[in-house]
Amino acid sequence: MQSLLSILLLSMPGGPEWIIILIVVLLLFGGKKIPELMKGIGKGVKGFKEGLKEIEDEIKDDSSTTK
C-alpha cells in the first residue's frame, strides 16, 4: 500500500508543472476561449454533482421503503 501511495504522489504535478500546464493551455486556447472553457467545465461538474445527488436520494428512498 505504501509503495502505491508513493507512486501516486510522484506522478502528481507540483507547482512548476502546474505553471507549465497553464501556459500551454493559454497558448492552445487563447485568452478569449479560456472563460468559455471554464464555463463548460463548471456546467459539467454541476451536472455531475446533480447526478450524484439524485443517485444518493434514490438509494435513500429505496433503503427507507424496504425497511
Z-matrix of the N, CA and C atoms (Angstrom, degrees):
N
C 1 1.455
C 2 1.520 1 110.50
N 3 1.310 2 116.11 1 -41.89
C 4 1.459 3 120.48 2 -178.87
C 5 1.524 4 111.01 3 -63.92
N 6 1.332 5 117.37 4 -39.05
C 7 1.457 6 119.39 5 -179.21
C 8 1.532 7 110.85 6 -68.06
N 9 1.337 8 117.28 7 -36.07
C 10 1.462 9 120.54 8 177.47
C 11 1.520 10 110.52 9 -64.20
N 12 1.311 11 116.65 10 -41.45
C 13 1.462 12 121.12 11 179.02
C 14 1.520 13 110.89 12 -64.04
N 15 1.323 14 117.14 13 -41.97
C 16 1.466 15 119.45 14 179.95
C 17 1.517 16 111.07 15 -66.98
N 18 1.332 17 118.30 16 -35.08
C 19 1.463 18 121.25 17 176.94
C 20 1.523 19 110.11 18 -65.43
N 21 1.339 20 117.02 19 -43.42
C 22 1.458 21 120.42 20 179.57
C 23 1.529 22 111.58 21 -64.04
N 24 1.312 23 116.90 22 -40.20
C 25 1.462 24 120.17 23 -179.80
C 26 1.519 25 111.56 24 -68.70
N 27 1.318 26 117.05 25 -33.87
C 28 1.458 27 119.57 26 179.04
C 29 1.520 28 111.89 27 -71.30
N 30 1.314 29 117.02 28 -28.72
C 31 1.452 30 119.69 29 -176.36
C 32 1.535 31 113.15 30 -87.38
N 33 1.306 32 118.43 31 -7.82
C 34 1.465 33 120.99 32 -179.96
C 35 1.521 34 109.90 33 -84.01
N 36 1.335 35 116.65 34 138.50
C 37 1.464 36 119.45 35 -178.73
C 38 1.521 37 112.18 36 -70.28
N 39 1.325 38 114.94 37 143.03
C 40 1.455 39 121.34 38 177.44
C 41 1.513 40 110.75 39 -99.16
N 42 1.319 41 117.33 40 -161.27
C 43 1.459 42 122.82 41 -177.07
C 44 1.521 43 114.70 42 -58.29
N 45 1.341 44 118.28 43 -55.77
C 46 1.470 45 118.97 44 -179.01
C 47 1.529 46 112.72 45 -62.74
N 48 1.318 47 117.05 46 -35.45
C 49 1.465 48 119.74 47 179.45
C 50 1.520 49 111.47 48 -65.36
N 51 1.338 50 117.19 49 -38.45
C 52 1.469 51 120.55 50 178.41
C 53 1.520 52 110.89 51 -64.70
N 54 1.319 53 116.67 52 -37.44
C 55 1.465 54 119.94 53 178.42
C 56 1.520 55 110.07 54 -64.06
N 57 1.324 56 116.98 55 -43.42
C 58 1.463 57 120.66 56 178.45
C 59 1.525 58 110.28 57 -63.60
N 60 1.316 59 117.40 58 -42.46
C 61 1.465 60 121.29 59 178.76
C 62 1.523 61 110.39 60 -60.56
N 63 1.333 62 117.17 61 -44.87
C 64 1.468 63 121.03 62 179.72
C 65 1.526 64 111.92 63 -63.43
N 66 1.333 65 117.07 64 -38.82
C 67 1.466 66 120.13 65 178.25
C 68 1.523 67 110.58 66 -65.41
N 69 1.331 68 116.95 67 -41.97
C 70 1.465 69 120.71 68 179.01
C 71 1.524 70 110.42 69 -63.70
N 72 1.325 71 117.74 70 -43.14
C 73 1.465 72 121.22 71 178.35
C 74 1.529 73 109.97 72 -62.08
N 75 1.312 74 116.71 73 -42.60
C 76 1.460 75 120.43 74 178.67
C 77 1.527 76 111.26 75 -62.27
N 78 1.315 77 116.63 76 -41.21
C 79 1.466 78 120.09 77 179.33
C 80 1.530 79 111.78 78 -68.86
N 81 1.327 80 117.15 79 -38.14
C 82 1.460 81 120.69 80 -177.98
C 83 1.526 82 112.65 81 -71.81
N 84 1.318 83 116.49 82 -44.58
C 85 1.457 84 120.22 83 -172.58
C 86 1.522 85 113.69 84 -99.20
N 87 1.303 86 118.34 85 -22.56
C 88 1.456 87 120.93 86 -178.00
C 89 1.519 88 111.51 87 80.74
N 90 1.306 89 115.45 88 162.91
C 91 1.464 90 120.86 89 -176.17
C 92 1.513 91 114.33 90 -66.63
N 93 1.344 92 117.42 91 -30.11
C 94 1.462 93 120.03 92 -176.52
C 95 1.524 94 112.31 93 -79.78
N 96 1.305 95 117.63 94 -27.22
C 97 1.465 96 120.76 95 -176.11
C 98 1.526 97 113.08 96 -86.04
N 99 1.317 98 117.61 97 -19.60
C 100 1.466 99 120.17 98 -176.22
C 101 1.532 100 112.15 99 -63.51
N 102 1.347 101 120.91 100 -44.69
C 103 1.469 102 118.52 101 177.17
C 104 1.530 103 112.64 102 -59.57
N 105 1.328 104 116.70 103 -38.32
C 106 1.470 105 119.71 104 177.41
C 107 1.524 106 110.70 105 -64.57
N 108 1.332 107 115.89 106 -41.14
C 109 1.462 108 120.75 107 178.94
C 110 1.528 109 110.72 108 -62.68
N 111 1.331 110 116.53 109 -45.02
C 112 1.467 111 120.55 110 -179.85
C 113 1.531 112 111.06 111 -65.96
N 114 1.325 113 117.01 112 -36.13
C 115 1.460 114 121.00 113 177.73
C 116 1.524 115 109.97 114 -63.55
N 117 1.325 116 116.82 115 -42.48
C 118 1.462 117 121.04 116 177.98
C 119 1.513 118 111.89 117 -64.71
N 120 1.325 119 116.61 118 -41.33
C 121 1.468 120 120.23 119 177.91
C 122 1.524 121 109.84 120 -64.74
N 123 1.329 122 117.01 121 -41.10
C 124 1.471 123 120.66 122 178.49
C 125 1.515 124 112.17 123 -61.62
N 126 1.340 125 116.65 124 -41.42
C 127 1.465 126 119.78 125 177.67
C 128 1.517 127 110.76 126 -64.86
N 129 1.319 128 116.56 127 -38.49
C 130 1.457 129 120.48 128 178.71
C 131 1.524 130 112.17 129 -64.26
N 132 1.320 131 116.15 130 -43.53
C 133 1.469 132 120.70 131 178.75
C 134 1.523 133 110.15 132 -65.35
N 135 1.332 134 116.61 133 -40.44
C 136 1.471 135 120.50 134 179.24
C 137 1.528 136 110.34 135 -63.07
N 138 1.330 137 116.78 136 -43.82
C 139 1.461 138 120.45 137 178.09
C 140 1.523 139 111.82 138 -63.37
N 141 1.334 140 116.27 139 -39.18
C 142 1.467 141 120.82 140 178.33
C 143 1.528 142 110.77 141 -63.45
N 144 1.327 143 116.89 142 -44.67
C 145 1.464 144 120.76 143 179.37
C 146 1.534 145 111.17 144 -64.05
N 147 1.337 146 116.62 145 -39.89
C 148 1.467 147 119.90 146 177.79
C 149 1.522 148 110.63 147 -64.00
N 150 1.320 149 117.09 148 -39.61
C 151 1.459 150 121.17 149 177.40
C 152 1.520 151 111.43 150 -63.39
N 153 1.324 152 117.00 151 -42.92
C 154 1.462 153 120.55 152 177.60
C 155 1.523 154 111.18 153 -62.46
N 156 1.325 155 115.70 154 -41.57
C 157 1.473 156 119.99 155 179.84
C 158 1.522 157 110.47 156 -62.89
N 159 1.342 158 117.07 157 -41.97
C 160 1.461 159 120.34 158 178.61
C 161 1.524 160 111.33 159 -62.72
N 162 1.315 161 116.83 160 -41.39
C 163 1.460 162 120.56 161 179.28
C 164 1.525 163 110.43 162 -65.16
N 165 1.346 164 116.49 163 -43.27
C 166 1.463 165 119.99 164 178.20
C 167 1.526 166 110.68 165 -61.45
N 168 1.337 167 117.30 166 -41.88
C 169 1.462 168 121.05 167 179.19
C 170 1.532 169 110.87 168 -63.73
N 171 1.336 170 117.05 169 -40.74
C 172 1.463 171 120.24 170 178.35
C 173 1.516 172 111.27 171 -63.87
N 174 1.323 173 116.70 172 -40.67
C 175 1.466 174 120.54 173 179.17
C 176 1.518 175 109.74 174 -64.81
N 177 1.332 176 117.57 175 -43.18
C 178 1.453 177 120.84 176 178.53
C 179 1.532 178 111.49 177 -63.29
N 180 1.344 179 116.31 178 -41.62
C 181 1.454 180 120.05 179 178.69
C 182 1.524 181 111.48 180 -64.73
N 183 1.324 182 116.62 181 -42.75
C 184 1.470 183 120.59 182 179.73
C 185 1.516 184 111.03 183 -65.33
N 186 1.330 185 117.52 184 -40.38
C 187 1.457 186 119.64 185 -178.86
C 188 1.524 187 111.25 186 -70.73
N 189 1.330 188 117.82 187 -31.52
C 190 1.470 189 119.42 188 -179.86
C 191 1.520 190 110.79 189 -77.76
N 192 1.322 191 119.00 190 -29.77
C 193 1.469 192 120.69 191 180.00
C 194 1.520 193 112.10 192 -80.03
N 195 1.338 194 118.58 193 -23.96
C 196 1.457 195 120.06 194 179.96
C 197 1.501 196 112.87 195 -83.84
N 198 1.323 197 117.99 196 -13.07
C 199 1.474 198 120.17 197 -178.73
C 200 1.484 199 112.30 198 -79.79
